[in-house]
Amino acid sequence: MNELFGTLPDGTPVHRWTLERGGVRVRVLSYGGIVQSAEVPDRAGRTADVVLGFPDLEGYLRHPEPYLGAVIGRYANRIAGGRVPLDGRTYQVTRNEGANCLHGGERGFDKHVWEVAPVEHGLRLSRDSPDGEEGFPGRLSVTVTYTLTASGALRIGYEAVTDAPTVVNLTNHTYWNLEGAGSGDTGGHELRLAASRYTPVGADLIPVGAPADVAGTRLDFRAARPTGSGYDHNFVLDKGVTREPEEVAELYAPVSGRILTVATTEPGLQLYTGDHLSGPFPPNAGTALETQHFPDSPNRPDFPTTTLRPGEVYRSETVYGFGVRD
């Protein structure tokens, strides 16, 4: 089912699509590919929306910085100095966070209207990012597919092809509050992560040095514990890059009993505890678990590559599963 959600200042219509299966209802916008809501039951069978979102288009236009629920690209996370070295040439991409490029630049994938077509149990979103958009080389044709499985898990599949060498790193920026959106701080949510290392960063959140062990630090989530606050870190998943999604994380809300599991093909996961949320959502009102390649990979040949060349197909898949614990 789809309905008109609003109209952009230039007159472009934005639609909202509703998916429902396995006791879960998810709403997705054509603007930014945004996951606006996800309604799931708690241990008592009571349903609540567990995603931070706005009730109208104006909210997203007025508060773009949190990237609520959006598809992030062409490059999720940060690129130092906005510099992309590729085949002996350095491309200057938009620097929209101080000296660095964040989440694809000033007008990344989160601020475009996508073409949407229904598929079985889901939606396929597509757009062509032209050569030079935000400074990135090559025309990139992207599809993002949202489907609900029989059990109600949200499966997000990404594909992209290019006509010239470029870099690609796509993710989804949903903030989760498993006690229910608007219910307060998520610092009491308990997180388990299959990650023995993380990428240390400087003050500008650009990686410095080699990945470091989490042992003995506040970044050790190998055993479940409350997240608290103060996290905006990339974790190096123990499994590395995989062809099929493997479970890497579990987030648990003790009061409602809701569980969110994360399975992915990606080698990294950015944990962001929403410390800089503002406006209608106070700090730490939601937790983002962004599956992706590592920040600043174009400048770090020791990291898994984010380079995509003509004739290759970029593929990535992440599955957010929902459950309860008694």
DODO-750929 format. One record per residue (C-alpha): residue in one letter; chain; z, x, y. Coordinates in nm, 2 decimals. Example, Ala and Ser with C-alpha at 12.3 -4.5 7.8 and 13.67 -1.06 7.14 Angstrom:
<kekes>
@resn = a chain = A zz = 0.78 xx = 1.23 yy = -0.45 $
@resn = s chain = A zz = 0.71 xx = 1.37 yy = -0.11 $
</kekes>
This chain:
<kekes>
@resn = m chain = A zz = 0.00 xx = 0.00 yy = 0.00 $
@resn = n chain = A zz = -0.08 xx = 0.13 yy = 0.35 $
@resn = e chain = A zz = 0.00 xx = 0.00 yy = 0.70 $
@resn = l chain = A zz = -0.06 xx = 0.10 yy = 1.05 $
@resn = f chain = A zz = 0.24 xx = 0.32 yy = 1.16 $
@resn = g chain = A zz = 0.13 xx = 0.40 yy = 1.52 $
@resn = t chain = A zz = -0.14 xx = 0.54 yy = 1.74 $
@resn = l chain = A zz = -0.16 xx = 0.89 yy = 1.89 $
@resn = p chain = A zz = -0.21 xx = 0.93 yy = 2.27 $
@resn = d chain = A zz = -0.58 xx = 1.00 yy = 2.21 $
@resn = g chain = A zz = -0.61 xx = 0.66 yy = 2.02 $
@resn = t chain = A zz = -0.62 xx = 0.80 yy = 1.67 $
@resn = p chain = A zz = -0.44 xx = 0.56 yy = 1.43 $
@resn = v chain = A zz = -0.17 xx = 0.69 yy = 1.20 $
@resn = h chain = A zz = -0.11 xx = 0.51 yy = 0.87 $
@resn = r chain = A zz = 0.19 xx = 0.49 yy = 0.63 $
@resn = w chain = A zz = 0.15 xx = 0.47 yy = 0.26 $
@resn = t chain = A zz = 0.41 xx = 0.35 yy = 0.01 $
@resn = l chain = A zz = 0.45 xx = 0.49 yy = -0.34 $
@resn = e chain = A zz = 0.68 xx = 0.33 yy = -0.59 $
@resn = r chain = A zz = 0.75 xx = 0.43 yy = -0.95 $
@resn = g chain = A zz = 1.04 xx = 0.50 yy = -1.18 $
@resn = g chain = A zz = 1.30 xx = 0.34 yy = -0.95 $
@resn = v chain = A zz = 1.19 xx = 0.56 yy = -0.65 $
@resn = r chain = A zz = 1.01 xx = 0.46 yy = -0.34 $
@resn = v chain = A zz = 0.85 xx = 0.72 yy = -0.12 $
@resn = r chain = A zz = 0.67 xx = 0.67 yy = 0.21 $
@resn = v chain = A zz = 0.41 xx = 0.92 yy = 0.34 $
@resn = l chain = A zz = 0.23 xx = 0.94 yy = 0.68 $
@resn = s chain = A zz = -0.13 xx = 1.04 yy = 0.75 $
@resn = y chain = A zz = 0.01 xx = 1.24 yy = 1.05 $
@resn = g chain = A zz = 0.12 xx = 1.58 yy = 0.92 $
@resn = g chain = A zz = 0.13 xx = 1.46 yy = 0.56 $
@resn = i chain = A zz = 0.49 xx = 1.37 yy = 0.64 $
@resn = v chain = A zz = 0.73 xx = 1.25 yy = 0.38 $
@resn = q chain = A zz = 0.90 xx = 0.99 yy = 0.59 $
@resn = s chain = A zz = 1.14 xx = 0.85 yy = 0.34 $
@resn = a chain = A zz = 1.25 xx = 0.87 yy = -0.03 $
@resn = e chain = A zz = 1.47 xx = 0.59 yy = -0.16 $
@resn = v chain = A zz = 1.66 xx = 0.68 yy = -0.48 $
@resn = p chain = A zz = 1.96 xx = 0.53 yy = -0.65 $
@resn = d chain = A zz = 2.31 xx = 0.68 yy = -0.67 $
@resn = r chain = A zz = 2.54 xx = 0.69 yy = -0.98 $
@resn = a chain = A zz = 2.63 xx = 0.32 yy = -0.91 $
@resn = g chain = A zz = 2.27 xx = 0.22 yy = -0.88 $
@resn = r chain = A zz = 2.29 xx = 0.18 yy = -0.50 $
@resn = t chain = A zz = 1.96 xx = 0.29 yy = -0.33 $
@resn = a chain = A zz = 1.95 xx = 0.49 yy = -0.01 $
@resn = d chain = A zz = 1.70 xx = 0.70 yy = 0.18 $
@resn = v chain = A zz = 1.77 xx = 1.07 yy = 0.11 $
@resn = v chain = A zz = 1.51 xx = 1.21 yy = 0.36 $
@resn = l chain = A zz = 1.55 xx = 1.28 yy = 0.73 $
@resn = g chain = A zz = 1.28 xx = 1.09 yy = 0.91 $
@resn = f chain = A zz = 1.20 xx = 0.88 yy = 1.22 $
@resn = p chain = A zz = 1.14 xx = 0.50 yy = 1.21 $
@resn = d chain = A zz = 0.83 xx = 0.53 yy = 1.44 $
@resn = l chain = A zz = 0.56 xx = 0.77 yy = 1.54 $
@resn = e chain = A zz = 0.71 xx = 0.83 yy = 1.88 $
@resn = g chain = A zz = 1.01 xx = 1.01 yy = 1.71 $
@resn = y chain = A zz = 0.79 xx = 1.26 yy = 1.54 $
@resn = l chain = A zz = 0.59 xx = 1.33 yy = 1.86 $
@resn = r chain = A zz = 0.90 xx = 1.36 yy = 2.07 $
@resn = h chain = A zz = 1.08 xx = 1.59 yy = 1.82 $
@resn = p chain = A zz = 0.81 xx = 1.81 yy = 1.65 $
@resn = e chain = A zz = 1.02 xx = 2.13 yy = 1.61 $
@resn = p chain = A zz = 1.22 xx = 2.03 yy = 1.30 $
@resn = y chain = A zz = 0.89 xx = 1.98 yy = 1.11 $
@resn = l chain = A zz = 1.06 xx = 1.68 yy = 0.94 $
@resn = g chain = A zz = 0.90 xx = 1.61 yy = 0.60 $
@resn = a chain = A zz = 0.56 xx = 1.77 yy = 0.70 $
@resn = v chain = A zz = 0.30 xx = 1.98 yy = 0.53 $
@resn = i chain = A zz = 0.33 xx = 2.33 yy = 0.67 $
@resn = g chain = A zz = 0.02 xx = 2.56 yy = 0.71 $
@resn = r chain = A zz = -0.19 xx = 2.76 yy = 0.74 $
@resn = y chain = A zz = 0.10 xx = 2.99 yy = 0.69 $
@resn = a chain = A zz = 0.45 xx = 2.86 yy = 0.62 $
@resn = n chain = A zz = 0.74 xx = 3.07 yy = 0.76 $
@resn = r chain = A zz = 0.69 xx = 3.37 yy = 0.98 $
@resn = i chain = A zz = 0.43 xx = 3.64 yy = 1.05 $
@resn = a chain = A zz = 0.55 xx = 3.94 yy = 1.25 $
@resn = g chain = A zz = 0.38 xx = 3.98 yy = 1.58 $
@resn = g chain = A zz = 0.13 xx = 3.72 yy = 1.48 $
@resn = r chain = A zz = -0.07 xx = 4.00 yy = 1.32 $
@resn = v chain = A zz = -0.27 xx = 3.95 yy = 1.01 $
@resn = p chain = A zz = -0.44 xx = 4.27 yy = 0.88 $
@resn = l chain = A zz = -0.72 xx = 4.19 yy = 0.64 $
@resn = d chain = A zz = -1.00 xx = 4.41 yy = 0.51 $
@resn = g chain = A zz = -0.96 xx = 4.67 yy = 0.78 $
@resn = r chain = A zz = -0.94 xx = 4.42 yy = 1.07 $
@resn = t chain = A zz = -0.63 xx = 4.27 yy = 1.23 $
@resn = y chain = A zz = -0.64 xx = 3.91 yy = 1.34 $
@resn = q chain = A zz = -0.41 xx = 3.79 yy = 1.62 $
@resn = v chain = A zz = -0.28 xx = 3.44 yy = 1.53 $
@resn = t chain = A zz = -0.07 xx = 3.22 yy = 1.76 $
@resn = r chain = A zz = 0.27 xx = 3.35 yy = 1.85 $
@resn = n chain = A zz = 0.48 xx = 3.04 yy = 1.89 $
@resn = e chain = A zz = 0.83 xx = 3.18 yy = 1.81 $
@resn = g chain = A zz = 0.89 xx = 3.47 yy = 2.05 $
@resn = a chain = A zz = 0.66 xx = 3.75 yy = 1.94 $
@resn = n chain = A zz = 0.60 xx = 3.59 yy = 1.59 $
@resn = c chain = A zz = 0.39 xx = 3.32 yy = 1.44 $
@resn = l chain = A zz = 0.60 xx = 3.04 yy = 1.28 $
@resn = h chain = A zz = 0.46 xx = 2.77 yy = 1.04 $
@resn = g chain = A zz = 0.10 xx = 2.81 yy = 1.13 $
@resn = g chain = A zz = 0.12 xx = 2.83 yy = 1.51 $
@resn = e chain = A zz = 0.14 xx = 2.59 yy = 1.80 $
@resn = r chain = A zz = -0.05 xx = 2.32 yy = 1.63 $
@resn = g chain = A zz = -0.02 xx = 2.37 yy = 1.26 $
@resn = f chain = A zz = -0.10 xx = 2.14 yy = 0.98 $
@resn = d chain = A zz = 0.21 xx = 1.93 yy = 1.06 $
@resn = k chain = A zz = 0.04 xx = 1.81 yy = 1.39 $
@resn = h chain = A zz = -0.29 xx = 1.69 yy = 1.25 $
@resn = v chain = A zz = -0.40 xx = 1.35 yy = 1.10 $
@resn = w chain = A zz = -0.51 xx = 1.39 yy = 0.75 $
@resn = e chain = A zz = -0.77 xx = 1.19 yy = 0.55 $
@resn = v chain = A zz = -0.59 xx = 0.99 yy = 0.29 $
@resn = a chain = A zz = -0.73 xx = 0.85 yy = -0.03 $
@resn = p chain = A zz = -0.53 xx = 0.67 yy = -0.31 $
@resn = v chain = A zz = -0.52 xx = 0.83 yy = -0.66 $
@resn = e chain = A zz = -0.34 xx = 0.72 yy = -0.97 $
@resn = h chain = A zz = 0.03 xx = 0.68 yy = -0.89 $
@resn = g chain = A zz = -0.02 xx = 0.87 yy = -0.56 $
@resn = l chain = A zz = -0.23 xx = 0.99 yy = -0.26 $
@resn = r chain = A zz = -0.47 xx = 1.28 yy = -0.19 $
@resn = l chain = A zz = -0.46 xx = 1.41 yy = 0.16 $
@resn = s chain = A zz = -0.73 xx = 1.64 yy = 0.29 $
@resn = r chain = A zz = -0.85 xx = 1.82 yy = 0.60 $
@resn = d chain = A zz = -1.07 xx = 2.11 yy = 0.70 $
@resn = s chain = A zz = -0.91 xx = 2.38 yy = 0.91 $
@resn = p chain = A zz = -1.19 xx = 2.53 yy = 1.11 $
@resn = d chain = A zz = -1.25 xx = 2.91 yy = 1.14 $
@resn = g chain = A zz = -1.03 xx = 3.05 yy = 1.42 $
@resn = e chain = A zz = -0.78 xx = 2.76 yy = 1.42 $
@resn = e chain = A zz = -0.46 xx = 2.91 yy = 1.56 $
@resn = g chain = A zz = -0.64 xx = 3.25 yy = 1.52 $
@resn = f chain = A zz = -0.67 xx = 3.24 yy = 1.14 $
@resn = p chain = A zz = -1.00 xx = 3.35 yy = 1.00 $
@resn = g chain = A zz = -1.23 xx = 3.14 yy = 0.78 $
@resn = r chain = A zz = -1.28 xx = 2.77 yy = 0.74 $
@resn = l chain = A zz = -1.01 xx = 2.64 yy = 0.50 $
@resn = s chain = A zz = -1.06 xx = 2.32 yy = 0.31 $
@resn = v chain = A zz = -0.72 xx = 2.18 yy = 0.19 $
@resn = t chain = A zz = -0.60 xx = 1.90 yy = -0.03 $
@resn = v chain = A zz = -0.24 xx = 1.80 yy = -0.08 $
@resn = t chain = A zz = -0.17 xx = 1.55 yy = -0.35 $
@resn = y chain = A zz = 0.15 xx = 1.34 yy = -0.37 $
@resn = t chain = A zz = 0.22 xx = 1.16 yy = -0.70 $
@resn = l chain = A zz = 0.52 xx = 0.99 yy = -0.85 $
@resn = t chain = A zz = 0.58 xx = 1.06 yy = -1.22 $
@resn = a chain = A zz = 0.70 xx = 0.80 yy = -1.47 $
@resn = s chain = A zz = 1.05 xx = 0.91 yy = -1.41 $
@resn = g chain = A zz = 1.01 xx = 0.89 yy = -1.03 $
@resn = a chain = A zz = 0.98 xx = 1.26 yy = -0.96 $
@resn = l chain = A zz = 0.78 xx = 1.35 yy = -0.65 $
@resn = r chain = A zz = 0.50 xx = 1.60 yy = -0.75 $
@resn = i chain = A zz = 0.32 xx = 1.78 yy = -0.46 $
@resn = g chain = A zz = 0.01 xx = 1.97 yy = -0.55 $
@resn = y chain = A zz = -0.18 xx = 2.20 yy = -0.31 $
@resn = e chain = A zz = -0.54 xx = 2.33 yy = -0.33 $
@resn = a chain = A zz = -0.75 xx = 2.52 yy = -0.08 $
@resn = v chain = A zz = -1.08 xx = 2.71 yy = -0.07 $
@resn = t chain = A zz = -1.22 xx = 2.93 yy = 0.21 $
@resn = d chain = A zz = -1.56 xx = 3.05 yy = 0.33 $
@resn = a chain = A zz = -1.41 xx = 3.39 yy = 0.45 $
@resn = p chain = A zz = -1.11 xx = 3.60 yy = 0.36 $
@resn = t chain = A zz = -0.79 xx = 3.45 yy = 0.50 $
@resn = v chain = A zz = -0.42 xx = 3.41 yy = 0.43 $
@resn = v chain = A zz = -0.26 xx = 3.09 yy = 0.30 $
@resn = n chain = A zz = 0.10 xx = 2.99 yy = 0.24 $
@resn = l chain = A zz = 0.16 xx = 2.61 yy = 0.22 $
@resn = t chain = A zz = 0.49 xx = 2.42 yy = 0.18 $
@resn = n chain = A zz = 0.66 xx = 2.09 yy = 0.25 $
@resn = h chain = A zz = 0.94 xx = 2.08 yy = 0.51 $
@resn = t chain = A zz = 1.14 xx = 1.78 yy = 0.39 $
@resn = y chain = A zz = 1.51 xx = 1.78 yy = 0.48 $
@resn = w chain = A zz = 1.73 xx = 1.63 yy = 0.21 $
@resn = n chain = A zz = 2.07 xx = 1.45 yy = 0.24 $
@resn = l chain = A zz = 2.15 xx = 1.32 yy = -0.10 $
@resn = e chain = A zz = 2.45 xx = 1.12 yy = 0.03 $
@resn = g chain = A zz = 2.19 xx = 0.92 yy = 0.24 $
@resn = a chain = A zz = 2.01 xx = 1.01 yy = 0.56 $
@resn = g chain = A zz = 2.25 xx = 0.98 yy = 0.86 $
@resn = s chain = A zz = 2.56 xx = 1.01 yy = 0.64 $
@resn = g chain = A zz = 2.68 xx = 1.34 yy = 0.79 $
@resn = d chain = A zz = 2.69 xx = 1.71 yy = 0.71 $
@resn = t chain = A zz = 2.52 xx = 1.84 yy = 0.39 $
@resn = g chain = A zz = 2.74 xx = 2.15 yy = 0.38 $
@resn = g chain = A zz = 2.93 xx = 1.99 yy = 0.09 $
@resn = h chain = A zz = 2.62 xx = 1.96 yy = -0.13 $
@resn = e chain = A zz = 2.64 xx = 2.20 yy = -0.42 $
@resn = l chain = A zz = 2.34 xx = 2.43 yy = -0.48 $
@resn = r chain = A zz = 2.23 xx = 2.63 yy = -0.78 $
@resn = l chain = A zz = 1.94 xx = 2.87 yy = -0.74 $
@resn = a chain = A zz = 1.77 xx = 3.09 yy = -1.01 $
@resn = a chain = A zz = 1.74 xx = 3.38 yy = -0.77 $
@resn = s chain = A zz = 1.90 xx = 3.72 yy = -0.81 $
@resn = r chain = A zz = 1.75 xx = 3.86 yy = -0.50 $
@resn = y chain = A zz = 1.66 xx = 3.77 yy = -0.14 $
@resn = t chain = A zz = 1.46 xx = 3.92 yy = 0.14 $
@resn = p chain = A zz = 1.69 xx = 4.07 yy = 0.41 $
@resn = v chain = A zz = 1.58 xx = 3.99 yy = 0.76 $
@resn = g chain = A zz = 1.64 xx = 4.11 yy = 1.11 $
@resn = a chain = A zz = 1.75 xx = 3.90 yy = 1.41 $
@resn = d chain = A zz = 1.40 xx = 3.75 yy = 1.44 $
@resn = l chain = A zz = 1.41 xx = 3.64 yy = 1.07 $
@resn = i chain = A zz = 1.13 xx = 3.89 yy = 0.98 $
@resn = p chain = A zz = 1.19 xx = 4.07 yy = 0.65 $
@resn = v chain = A zz = 1.32 xx = 4.43 yy = 0.67 $
@resn = g chain = A zz = 1.32 xx = 4.66 yy = 0.37 $
@resn = a chain = A zz = 1.29 xx = 4.57 yy = 0.01 $
@resn = p chain = A zz = 1.44 xx = 4.26 yy = -0.16 $
@resn = a chain = A zz = 1.81 xx = 4.30 yy = -0.21 $
@resn = d chain = A zz = 2.06 xx = 4.17 yy = -0.48 $
@resn = v chain = A zz = 2.25 xx = 3.86 yy = -0.40 $
@resn = a chain = A zz = 2.55 xx = 3.98 yy = -0.61 $
@resn = g chain = A zz = 2.86 xx = 4.01 yy = -0.40 $
@resn = t chain = A zz = 2.71 xx = 3.83 yy = -0.10 $
@resn = r chain = A zz = 2.72 xx = 3.48 yy = 0.04 $
@resn = l chain = A zz = 2.36 xx = 3.43 yy = -0.08 $
@resn = d chain = A zz = 2.46 xx = 3.42 yy = -0.44 $
@resn = f chain = A zz = 2.39 xx = 3.07 yy = -0.57 $
@resn = r chain = A zz = 2.32 xx = 3.16 yy = -0.93 $
@resn = a chain = A zz = 2.63 xx = 2.94 yy = -1.01 $
@resn = a chain = A zz = 2.64 xx = 2.61 yy = -0.82 $
@resn = r chain = A zz = 2.86 xx = 2.60 yy = -0.51 $
@resn = p chain = A zz = 2.87 xx = 2.42 yy = -0.17 $
@resn = t chain = A zz = 2.60 xx = 2.54 yy = 0.06 $
@resn = g chain = A zz = 2.80 xx = 2.53 yy = 0.38 $
@resn = s chain = A zz = 2.59 xx = 2.63 yy = 0.68 $
@resn = g chain = A zz = 2.42 xx = 2.93 yy = 0.84 $
@resn = y chain = A zz = 2.13 xx = 2.98 yy = 0.60 $
@resn = d chain = A zz = 1.76 xx = 3.03 yy = 0.68 $
@resn = h chain = A zz = 1.68 xx = 3.28 yy = 0.41 $
@resn = n chain = A zz = 1.40 xx = 3.34 yy = 0.16 $
@resn = f chain = A zz = 1.52 xx = 3.38 yy = -0.20 $
@resn = v chain = A zz = 1.31 xx = 3.57 yy = -0.45 $
@resn = l chain = A zz = 1.29 xx = 3.35 yy = -0.75 $
@resn = d chain = A zz = 1.36 xx = 3.52 yy = -1.08 $
@resn = k chain = A zz = 1.06 xx = 3.36 yy = -1.25 $
@resn = g chain = A zz = 0.80 xx = 3.50 yy = -1.00 $
@resn = v chain = A zz = 0.46 xx = 3.33 yy = -0.97 $
@resn = t chain = A zz = 0.39 xx = 3.09 yy = -1.26 $
@resn = r chain = A zz = 0.09 xx = 2.88 yy = -1.36 $
@resn = e chain = A zz = 0.31 xx = 2.57 yy = -1.42 $
@resn = p chain = A zz = 0.61 xx = 2.46 yy = -1.23 $
@resn = e chain = A zz = 0.94 xx = 2.59 yy = -1.36 $
@resn = e chain = A zz = 1.28 xx = 2.46 yy = -1.25 $
@resn = v chain = A zz = 1.45 xx = 2.69 yy = -1.00 $
@resn = a chain = A zz = 1.70 xx = 2.49 yy = -0.81 $
@resn = e chain = A zz = 1.94 xx = 2.20 yy = -0.83 $
@resn = l chain = A zz = 2.11 xx = 2.03 yy = -0.53 $
@resn = y chain = A zz = 2.41 xx = 1.79 yy = -0.61 $
@resn = a chain = A zz = 2.59 xx = 1.55 yy = -0.38 $
@resn = p chain = A zz = 2.94 xx = 1.49 yy = -0.52 $
@resn = v chain = A zz = 3.01 xx = 1.16 yy = -0.35 $
@resn = s chain = A zz = 2.70 xx = 0.97 yy = -0.45 $
@resn = g chain = A zz = 2.64 xx = 1.17 yy = -0.77 $
@resn = r chain = A zz = 2.27 xx = 1.22 yy = -0.68 $
@resn = i chain = A zz = 2.09 xx = 1.53 yy = -0.80 $
@resn = l chain = A zz = 1.77 xx = 1.68 yy = -0.67 $
@resn = t chain = A zz = 1.59 xx = 1.93 yy = -0.90 $
@resn = v chain = A zz = 1.32 xx = 2.16 yy = -0.78 $
@resn = a chain = A zz = 1.05 xx = 2.31 yy = -1.00 $
@resn = t chain = A zz = 0.77 xx = 2.52 yy = -0.86 $
@resn = t chain = A zz = 0.49 xx = 2.77 yy = -0.93 $
@resn = e chain = A zz = 0.58 xx = 2.96 yy = -0.61 $
@resn = p chain = A zz = 0.77 xx = 3.30 yy = -0.61 $
@resn = g chain = A zz = 1.01 xx = 3.21 yy = -0.32 $
@resn = l chain = A zz = 1.23 xx = 2.94 yy = -0.18 $
@resn = q chain = A zz = 1.34 xx = 2.92 yy = 0.18 $
@resn = l chain = A zz = 1.69 xx = 2.77 yy = 0.21 $
@resn = y chain = A zz = 1.74 xx = 2.62 yy = 0.55 $
@resn = t chain = A zz = 2.06 xx = 2.44 yy = 0.62 $
@resn = g chain = A zz = 1.94 xx = 2.27 yy = 0.94 $
@resn = d chain = A zz = 2.17 xx = 2.46 yy = 1.17 $
@resn = h chain = A zz = 1.93 xx = 2.41 yy = 1.47 $
@resn = l chain = A zz = 1.86 xx = 2.04 yy = 1.42 $
@resn = s chain = A zz = 1.91 xx = 1.84 yy = 1.74 $
@resn = g chain = A zz = 1.84 xx = 1.51 yy = 1.90 $
@resn = p chain = A zz = 1.91 xx = 1.22 yy = 1.67 $
@resn = f chain = A zz = 1.99 xx = 1.45 yy = 1.38 $
@resn = p chain = A zz = 2.30 xx = 1.68 yy = 1.44 $
@resn = p chain = A zz = 2.31 xx = 2.03 yy = 1.30 $
@resn = n chain = A zz = 2.34 xx = 2.05 yy = 0.92 $
@resn = a chain = A zz = 2.23 xx = 1.68 yy = 0.88 $
@resn = g chain = A zz = 1.99 xx = 1.79 yy = 0.61 $
@resn = t chain = A zz = 1.90 xx = 2.08 yy = 0.38 $
@resn = a chain = A zz = 1.54 xx = 2.20 yy = 0.34 $
@resn = l chain = A zz = 1.43 xx = 2.37 yy = 0.01 $
@resn = e chain = A zz = 1.09 xx = 2.51 yy = 0.10 $
@resn = t chain = A zz = 0.90 xx = 2.65 yy = -0.20 $
@resn = q chain = A zz = 0.65 xx = 2.92 yy = -0.08 $
@resn = h chain = A zz = 0.54 xx = 3.28 yy = -0.08 $
@resn = f chain = A zz = 0.75 xx = 3.53 yy = 0.12 $
@resn = p chain = A zz = 0.76 xx = 3.55 yy = 0.50 $
@resn = d chain = A zz = 0.54 xx = 3.81 yy = 0.66 $
@resn = s chain = A zz = 0.35 xx = 3.88 yy = 0.33 $
@resn = p chain = A zz = 0.03 xx = 3.97 yy = 0.52 $
@resn = n chain = A zz = 0.21 xx = 4.28 yy = 0.66 $
@resn = r chain = A zz = 0.39 xx = 4.36 yy = 0.33 $
@resn = p chain = A zz = 0.17 xx = 4.48 yy = 0.05 $
@resn = d chain = A zz = 0.47 xx = 4.51 yy = -0.17 $
@resn = f chain = A zz = 0.52 xx = 4.12 yy = -0.16 $
@resn = p chain = A zz = 0.31 xx = 3.88 yy = -0.37 $
@resn = t chain = A zz = -0.02 xx = 3.84 yy = -0.19 $
@resn = t chain = A zz = -0.12 xx = 3.54 yy = 0.02 $
@resn = t chain = A zz = -0.48 xx = 3.65 yy = 0.06 $
@resn = l chain = A zz = -0.75 xx = 3.40 yy = -0.04 $
@resn = r chain = A zz = -1.11 xx = 3.49 yy = -0.07 $
@resn = p chain = A zz = -1.44 xx = 3.30 yy = -0.10 $
@resn = g chain = A zz = -1.49 xx = 3.18 yy = -0.46 $
@resn = e chain = A zz = -1.11 xx = 3.17 yy = -0.53 $
@resn = v chain = A zz = -0.90 xx = 2.85 yy = -0.54 $
@resn = y chain = A zz = -0.55 xx = 2.85 yy = -0.39 $
@resn = r chain = A zz = -0.32 xx = 2.64 yy = -0.61 $
@resn = s chain = A zz = 0.05 xx = 2.56 yy = -0.58 $
@resn = e chain = A zz = 0.27 xx = 2.29 yy = -0.72 $
@resn = t chain = A zz = 0.62 xx = 2.18 yy = -0.66 $
@resn = v chain = A zz = 0.81 xx = 1.89 yy = -0.83 $
@resn = y chain = A zz = 1.12 xx = 1.73 yy = -0.67 $
@resn = g chain = A zz = 1.31 xx = 1.54 yy = -0.94 $
@resn = f chain = A zz = 1.58 xx = 1.28 yy = -0.89 $
@resn = g chain = A zz = 1.88 xx = 1.20 yy = -1.11 $
@resn = v chain = A zz = 2.25 xx = 1.13 yy = -1.11 $
@resn = r chain = A zz = 2.57 xx = 1.28 yy = -1.25 $
@resn = d chain = A zz = 2.87 xx = 1.07 yy = -1.35 $
</kekes>
